[in-house]
């Protein structure tokens, strides 16, 4: 019964975002976030991380804010280590994380998911157009929550209601990642303080058509 209810609660969070990029070198990350890379031999970059492949990506967790470390995308909510439900924990809705069994005990375990863009598809009739979205290819962070099991970190990306240009791009679900851009925003999220998500994104479609909200 618990497993069925747990699965149902997770299924409701299968919203977006499932693809992002982090292409900058380790030195750039350390400078931007004023943190040291832990285990540099594990550091990777990617032009497109696919959440459904459960990649390890660079994050900063609030219990070790001076370190950048690799963590698995797809939260494992408890110490059982059961990875079956990671497909349904790639994202967590900010509006309901305090209620859902998978997340409510972890809401104070906050992390920064380091990236330089994320990807979303706009529906145009029967076609879907892929957009690369961010802040003109600069490093920023997506808000997350995490769990640590046997020295491994697993996280969920926080999503919120789409604002600004994201309402035009993600024009079916109207969701967007909870993006953070400045040192003050990073610090506030990690300290469990109130911080508003950014939505002043730049966006680029494959045909180089540029959209920007000022």
The 8 nearest C-alpha neighbors of each residue, nearest first, counted from 0:
[[1, 3, 2, 4, 5, 6, 7, 8],
 [0, 2, 4, 3, 5, 6, 7, 100],
 [1, 3, 5, 0, 4, 6, 7, 8],
 [2, 4, 6, 0, 5, 1, 7, 8],
 [5, 3, 7, 1, 6, 2, 8, 0],
 [4, 6, 2, 8, 3, 7, 1, 9],
 [5, 7, 9, 3, 4, 8, 2, 10],
 [8, 6, 10, 4, 9, 5, 3, 11],
 [9, 7, 5, 11, 10, 6, 4, 99],
 [8, 10, 6, 87, 11, 12, 7, 5],
 [11, 9, 7, 12, 13, 8, 87, 6],
 [12, 10, 9, 8, 13, 7, 14, 87],
 [11, 13, 10, 9, 14, 91, 90, 92],
 [12, 14, 10, 11, 87, 15, 90, 9],
 [13, 15, 12, 16, 90, 172, 174, 11],
 [16, 14, 17, 13, 90, 174, 175, 158],
 [15, 17, 18, 176, 90, 14, 175, 119],
 [16, 18, 50, 15, 49, 19, 89, 51],
 [17, 19, 49, 48, 118, 117, 16, 50],
 [20, 117, 18, 48, 47, 116, 118, 114],
 [19, 21, 47, 46, 116, 114, 45, 48],
 [22, 20, 114, 115, 45, 44, 23, 46],
 [21, 23, 44, 45, 46, 20, 24, 115],
 [24, 22, 21, 27, 25, 28, 44, 115],
 [25, 23, 27, 26, 28, 22, 44, 43],
 [24, 26, 28, 27, 29, 23, 36, 42],
 [27, 25, 29, 28, 24, 30, 23, 31],
 [28, 26, 30, 25, 24, 29, 31, 23],
 [29, 27, 31, 25, 30, 26, 32, 24],
 [30, 28, 34, 26, 33, 32, 27, 35],
 [29, 31, 33, 27, 28, 32, 26, 34],
 [30, 32, 28, 29, 33, 27, 138, 34],
 [31, 33, 34, 29, 30, 28, 182, 65],
 [34, 32, 30, 29, 31, 35, 65, 28],
 [35, 33, 65, 29, 66, 32, 67, 36],
 [34, 36, 66, 29, 67, 65, 37, 33],
 [35, 37, 67, 66, 39, 68, 38, 34],
 [36, 38, 68, 39, 67, 66, 35, 69],
 [37, 39, 40, 41, 36, 68, 42, 69],
 [40, 38, 42, 41, 37, 36, 25, 68],
 [39, 41, 38, 42, 43, 37, 36, 69],
 [42, 40, 39, 38, 43, 69, 68, 37],
 [43, 41, 39, 40, 69, 44, 38, 57],
 [44, 42, 41, 45, 56, 57, 55, 69],
 [45, 43, 22, 21, 23, 46, 42, 24],
 [44, 46, 47, 22, 21, 20, 48, 43],
 [47, 45, 20, 22, 21, 48, 44, 19],
 [48, 46, 20, 45, 19, 18, 49, 21],
 [47, 49, 19, 18, 20, 45, 50, 46],
 [50, 48, 18, 51, 52, 17, 47, 54],
 [51, 49, 17, 53, 52, 18, 48, 72],
 [50, 52, 53, 49, 86, 17, 54, 89],
 [51, 53, 50, 49, 54, 48, 72, 86],
 [54, 52, 72, 50, 51, 73, 71, 55],
 [55, 53, 52, 71, 72, 56, 50, 48],
 [54, 56, 71, 70, 69, 72, 53, 57],
 [55, 57, 69, 70, 54, 58, 71, 43],
 [58, 56, 69, 68, 113, 67, 70, 112],
 [59, 57, 112, 111, 68, 67, 113, 69],
 [58, 60, 67, 111, 110, 64, 66, 68],
 [61, 59, 110, 63, 62, 64, 109, 58],
 [62, 60, 189, 64, 63, 109, 110, 59],
 [61, 63, 60, 64, 108, 109, 189, 59],
 [64, 62, 61, 60, 65, 66, 59, 67],
 [65, 63, 61, 66, 60, 59, 62, 34],
 [66, 64, 34, 63, 35, 67, 33, 59],
 [67, 65, 35, 34, 64, 36, 63, 37],
 [68, 66, 36, 59, 58, 37, 35, 34],
 [69, 67, 37, 57, 58, 36, 66, 59],
 [68, 70, 57, 56, 55, 58, 42, 41],
 [71, 69, 152, 55, 56, 153, 57, 58],
 [72, 70, 55, 153, 54, 152, 73, 53],
 [71, 73, 53, 154, 54, 153, 55, 89],
 [74, 72, 89, 85, 88, 154, 155, 153],
 [73, 75, 154, 153, 155, 88, 76, 85],
 [74, 76, 77, 153, 82, 80, 85, 73],
 [77, 75, 101, 74, 146, 102, 78, 105],
 [78, 76, 79, 75, 80, 146, 81, 148],
 [77, 79, 80, 148, 76, 75, 81, 147],
 [80, 78, 81, 77, 75, 76, 148, 82],
 [79, 81, 78, 82, 75, 77, 148, 76],
 [82, 80, 79, 83, 75, 84, 77, 78],
 [81, 83, 84, 85, 80, 75, 74, 73],
 [84, 82, 81, 85, 86, 75, 87, 80],
 [83, 85, 86, 87, 82, 88, 6, 81],
 [84, 86, 73, 88, 87, 82, 83, 74],
 [87, 85, 84, 88, 89, 51, 73, 83],
 [86, 88, 9, 85, 84, 13, 10, 89],
 [89, 87, 85, 73, 90, 74, 86, 155],
 [88, 90, 73, 155, 87, 86, 156, 72],
 [91, 89, 156, 155, 88, 157, 12, 15],
 [90, 92, 157, 12, 156, 155, 158, 93],
 [91, 93, 158, 94, 95, 157, 96, 159],
 [94, 92, 95, 96, 159, 157, 158, 91],
 [93, 95, 92, 96, 159, 97, 158, 91],
 [96, 94, 98, 97, 93, 92, 99, 91],
 [97, 95, 98, 102, 99, 93, 103, 92],
 [96, 98, 103, 95, 99, 106, 102, 104],
 [99, 97, 95, 96, 103, 100, 102, 101],
 [98, 100, 101, 96, 102, 103, 97, 95],
 [101, 99, 102, 103, 98, 5, 8, 104],
 [100, 102, 76, 99, 103, 5, 9, 104],
 [103, 101, 105, 96, 99, 100, 104, 106],
 [102, 104, 97, 105, 98, 106, 99, 96],
 [105, 103, 102, 106, 100, 101, 97, 107],
 [106, 104, 108, 102, 103, 107, 144, 145],
 [105, 107, 108, 103, 104, 102, 144, 97],
 [108, 106, 105, 109, 191, 144, 104, 190],
 [109, 107, 105, 144, 106, 145, 61, 110],
 [108, 110, 144, 189, 107, 61, 143, 60],
 [109, 111, 60, 143, 59, 144, 61, 142],
 [110, 112, 59, 142, 58, 140, 141, 143],
 [113, 111, 58, 141, 140, 142, 57, 110],
 [114, 112, 140, 58, 57, 111, 139, 141],
 [113, 115, 21, 20, 139, 140, 116, 138],
 [114, 116, 138, 21, 136, 137, 20, 139],
 [117, 115, 133, 20, 132, 19, 114, 131],
 [116, 118, 19, 132, 18, 131, 20, 133],
 [119, 117, 131, 18, 130, 19, 132, 129],
 [118, 120, 130, 129, 169, 121, 131, 117],
 [119, 121, 129, 128, 127, 130, 169, 122],
 [120, 122, 168, 128, 127, 169, 170, 123],
 [121, 123, 127, 126, 124, 120, 128, 170],
 [124, 122, 126, 127, 125, 121, 128, 170],
 [123, 125, 126, 122, 127, 121, 128, 170],
 [126, 124, 123, 127, 122, 128, 121, 120],
 [125, 127, 123, 124, 122, 128, 121, 120],
 [126, 128, 122, 121, 120, 123, 129, 125],
 [129, 127, 121, 120, 130, 122, 126, 204],
 [128, 130, 120, 119, 204, 121, 127, 118],
 [131, 129, 204, 119, 203, 118, 120, 132],
 [130, 132, 118, 203, 202, 117, 116, 204],
 [133, 131, 202, 117, 116, 201, 118, 130],
 [132, 134, 116, 200, 201, 135, 136, 115],
 [133, 135, 201, 200, 137, 136, 132, 116],
 [134, 136, 137, 201, 133, 200, 202, 132],
 [135, 137, 115, 134, 133, 116, 138, 132],
 [138, 136, 115, 134, 135, 139, 133, 116],
 [137, 139, 115, 114, 136, 140, 113, 31],
 [140, 138, 180, 114, 115, 113, 179, 137],
 [141, 139, 113, 112, 179, 111, 114, 178],
 [140, 142, 178, 112, 177, 111, 179, 143],
 [141, 143, 111, 177, 157, 156, 112, 178],
 [144, 142, 156, 110, 157, 155, 109, 111],
 [143, 145, 109, 108, 110, 155, 154, 106],
 [146, 144, 154, 153, 108, 109, 155, 74],
 [145, 147, 153, 152, 154, 148, 76, 75],
 [148, 146, 152, 151, 150, 153, 149, 145],
 [147, 149, 151, 150, 78, 152, 146, 80],
 [148, 150, 151, 147, 152, 78, 80, 146],
 [151, 149, 148, 147, 152, 146, 153, 70],
 [152, 150, 148, 147, 149, 153, 70, 71],
 [151, 153, 147, 70, 146, 71, 148, 145],
 [154, 152, 71, 74, 146, 145, 70, 72],
 [155, 153, 145, 74, 72, 73, 144, 71],
 [154, 156, 89, 90, 74, 143, 144, 73],
 [155, 157, 143, 90, 91, 89, 142, 158],
 [158, 156, 91, 143, 142, 177, 90, 92],
 [159, 157, 176, 92, 177, 175, 93, 91],
 [158, 160, 175, 174, 93, 177, 92, 176],
 [159, 161, 174, 173, 175, 162, 158, 176],
 [162, 160, 174, 173, 175, 166, 165, 159],
 [163, 161, 165, 166, 198, 164, 160, 175],
 [164, 162, 165, 166, 198, 212, 161, 199],
 [163, 165, 167, 166, 212, 162, 168, 200],
 [164, 166, 168, 167, 161, 163, 162, 169],
 [167, 165, 161, 164, 173, 170, 169, 162],
 [168, 166, 165, 170, 164, 169, 121, 163],
 [167, 169, 121, 165, 170, 166, 164, 120],
 [170, 168, 173, 121, 166, 165, 171, 167],
 [169, 171, 167, 168, 166, 173, 172, 121],
 [170, 172, 173, 169, 122, 121, 166, 174],
 [171, 173, 174, 170, 169, 14, 15, 161],
 [174, 172, 161, 169, 166, 170, 171, 160],
 [173, 175, 161, 160, 172, 159, 158, 169],
 [176, 174, 161, 158, 159, 160, 177, 165],
 [175, 177, 158, 178, 157, 159, 16, 141],
 [176, 178, 196, 158, 142, 141, 157, 159],
 [177, 179, 141, 196, 197, 176, 140, 142],
 [180, 178, 140, 184, 197, 141, 196, 139],
 [179, 181, 139, 140, 184, 178, 182, 197],
 [182, 180, 184, 183, 185, 179, 139, 186],
 [181, 183, 185, 184, 186, 180, 32, 187],
 [184, 182, 186, 181, 185, 187, 180, 188],
 [183, 185, 187, 181, 182, 186, 179, 188],
 [186, 184, 182, 188, 183, 187, 181, 189],
 [187, 185, 183, 189, 184, 188, 182, 190],
 [186, 188, 192, 184, 190, 189, 185, 183],
 [189, 187, 191, 185, 190, 186, 192, 184],
 [188, 190, 61, 186, 191, 187, 109, 110],
 [189, 191, 187, 188, 192, 186, 61, 109],
 [192, 190, 188, 189, 187, 107, 193, 109],
 [191, 193, 187, 190, 188, 194, 189, 186],
 [192, 194, 187, 191, 195, 188, 190, 184],
 [195, 193, 187, 184, 192, 188, 196, 179],
 [194, 196, 197, 193, 184, 179, 177, 178],
 [197, 195, 177, 178, 179, 198, 194, 159],
 [196, 198, 178, 179, 199, 195, 180, 177],
 [197, 199, 200, 163, 162, 196, 164, 178],
 [200, 198, 212, 197, 213, 201, 163, 211],
 [201, 199, 133, 198, 134, 202, 132, 211],
 [200, 202, 211, 134, 133, 132, 135, 210],
 [203, 201, 132, 210, 131, 209, 211, 130],
 [202, 204, 209, 131, 130, 207, 208, 132],
 [203, 205, 130, 207, 206, 208, 129, 131],
 [206, 204, 207, 203, 129, 130, 208, 128],
 [205, 207, 208, 204, 203, 209, 128, 130],
 [208, 206, 205, 204, 203, 209, 202, 210],
 [207, 209, 206, 204, 203, 210, 205, 202],
 [210, 208, 203, 207, 202, 211, 204, 201],
 [211, 209, 202, 201, 203, 208, 212, 164],
 [212, 210, 201, 202, 213, 200, 209, 164],
 [211, 213, 199, 164, 200, 163, 210, 201],
 [212, 211, 199, 200, 201, 163, 198, 164]]
